[in-house]
Amino acid sequence: MKITAWRIYKPKHASTAFTGEGARRFGGRFNRKGVAVVYTAESVSLAALEMLVHLQSKQILDAYVVRPVTFDAALVKRIIPANLPPGWRDNPPPIDAQRIGTDWVACAESAVLQVPNAVVESESNFLLNPSHADFSKVRLGPEHAYRFDPRLVKSR
């Protein structure tokens, strides 16, 4: 079975959008700083919500592109909410949550890690490990311009 996930990013980051460079530089919910992973979401709308929790200005709403990624379900290791540490949805995330993806990358268990989304827990994010041998089996689809509806961000 094939799975399609989505990533929204600024065009200026297109060359590094699937290298894990941003997560390596800044860390993320499921990875510590210094560990490269690529965060994707199971739907375009979930990817948009993930971006919206970080947006602070209406001026940048139309400065994005969306790109699908497709991979075989056999490449995925799944983490269920019951196996996550307390406070995993907190901001900033606890070190125990960051350790999950960090250890996953270090052990090279799979090319893709499915984790619950912190904004909508019943949906999933897919973390991609760009250093995994099977990462070459992850297929990138074409980029498309993505414009957020301005009603999603209120002026202050």
Buried (B, 14 or more C-beta within 10 A) or exposed (E): EEBBBBBBBEEEBEEBBBBBBBBBEEBBBBBBEEBBBBBBBBBBEBBBBBBBEEBEEBEEBEBBBBBBBEBBEEBBBBBEEEEBBEEBBEEEBBEEBBBBBBBBBEEEEBBBBBBBBBBBEEBBBBBBBBBBEBBEBBEEEEBEEBEBEEEEBEEE
